[in-house]
Amino acid sequence: MTLAKDIVLASLRASDVAAHYGITGPWRGRWMRSSRCAVADHGSDAFGISQDGKWHCWACDTGGDLLKLIAIGEKLDMRADFPAIIAAAAA
């Protein structure tokens, strides 16, 4: 069975993905700021994620959608490991 990217992405919630990777912080409106990203703990609130799934880490200078955050958290390559990323997101 092939999982469709759009269906999996639509079923993800930013708060659930963040919690899965230990990213915590206060939600202020539609954004949460945290000192933790999927890669490391930073000294300041360098990571931001919106309820619509867009995120950016100013300390790591990277960002993207929830699938990219899952790829980073699982140490997978977005191109080479895309089916594994979709499977991890679906789980």
RODO-2510 file (C-alpha; in nm, 4 decimals, decimal comma):
residues 91
     n   res          X          Y          Z
     1     m     0,0000     0,0000     0,0000
     2     t     0,1357     0,3421    -0,0985
     3     l     0,0783     0,6295     0,1399
     4     a    -0,0090     0,9595    -0,0253
     5     k     0,2007     1,2563     0,0879
     6     d    -0,0929     1,4992     0,0908
     7     i    -0,3126     1,2688     0,2985
     8     v    -0,0386     1,2027     0,5547
     9     l     0,0614     1,5700     0,5739
    10     a    -0,3021     1,6779     0,6197
    11     s    -0,3443     1,4366     0,9107
    12     l    -0,0400     1,5659     1,1016
    13     r    -0,0726     1,8229     1,3781
    14     a     0,2217     2,0478     1,4554
    15     s     0,1716     2,0085     1,8300
    16     d     0,1850     1,6270     1,8051
    17     v     0,5007     1,6242     1,5910
    18     a     0,6703     1,8757     1,8227
    19     a     0,5792     1,6738     2,1322
    20     h     0,7072     1,3521     1,9689
    21     y     1,0535     1,5085     1,9296
    22     g     1,0574     1,6696     2,2753
    23     i     1,0002     2,0196     2,1428
    24     t     0,8065     2,2064     2,4093
    25     g     0,7241     2,5660     2,4802
    26     p     0,4365     2,8052     2,5162
    27     w     0,1972     2,8586     2,2280
    28     r     0,1471     3,2287     2,1622
    29     g    -0,1365     3,2558     1,9171
    30     r    -0,0573     3,0229     1,6301
    31     w     0,3185     2,9991     1,7059
    32     m     0,5181     2,8070     1,9643
    33     r     0,8726     2,9104     2,0494
    34     s     1,1215     2,6667     2,2007
    35     s     1,4895     2,6373     2,2832
    36     r     1,4730     2,2784     2,1505
    37     c     1,4565     2,1776     1,7863
    38     a     1,4728     1,8318     1,6295
    39     v     1,8525     1,8500     1,6317
    40     a     1,9644     2,0104     1,9588
    41     d     1,8879     2,2202     2,2629
    42     h     1,9811     2,5828     2,2066
    43     g     2,0456     2,8532     2,4639
    44     s     1,7523     3,0675     2,3580
    45     d     1,4105     3,0308     2,1968
    46     a     1,5642     2,9792     1,8544
    47     f     1,2972     2,7389     1,7251
    48     g     0,9499     2,8377     1,6121
    49     i     0,6671     2,6228     1,4783
    50     s     0,3256     2,7365     1,3616
    51     q    -0,0007     2,5490     1,3946
    52     d    -0,0107     2,5145     1,0157
    53     g     0,3130     2,3115     1,0288
    54     k     0,5687     2,5626     0,9047
    55     w     0,8780     2,5855     1,1238
    56     h     1,2190     2,7485     1,1427
    57     c     1,5214     2,7093     1,3692
    58     w     1,7296     3,0256     1,3686
    59     a     2,0216     2,8552     1,5488
    60     c     2,0451     2,5751     1,2901
    61     d     1,9343     2,8076     1,0066
    62     t     1,6877     2,5575     0,8650
    63     g     1,3138     2,5269     0,8299
    64     g     1,0349     2,3699     0,6328
    65     d     0,7185     2,1667     0,6751
    66     l     0,6358     1,8861     0,9168
    67     l     0,7735     1,6181     0,6847
    68     k     1,1139     1,7861     0,6847
    69     l     1,1020     1,8131     1,0653
    70     i     1,0265     1,4397     1,0846
    71     a     1,3111     1,3657     0,8429
    72     i     1,5548     1,5621     1,0586
    73     g     1,4249     1,4026     1,3778
    74     e     1,4588     1,0529     1,2310
    75     k     1,7951     1,1348     1,0659
    76     l     1,6594     1,0599     0,7187
    77     d     1,7380     1,2235     0,3852
    78     m     1,4388     1,4022     0,2285
    79     r     1,5108     1,2660    -0,1196
    80     a     1,6657     0,9253    -0,0631
    81     d     1,4454     0,8216     0,2292
    82     f     1,1137     0,9846     0,1366
    83     p     0,9040     0,6633     0,1614
    84     a     1,0463     0,6039     0,5116
    85     i     0,9621     0,9632     0,6085
    86     i     0,6018     0,9183     0,4924
    87     a     0,5820     0,5903     0,6877
    88     a     0,7218     0,7571     1,0025
    89     a     0,4743     1,0437     0,9638
    90     a     0,1841     0,8030     0,9177
    91     a     0,2822     0,6130     1,2316
***
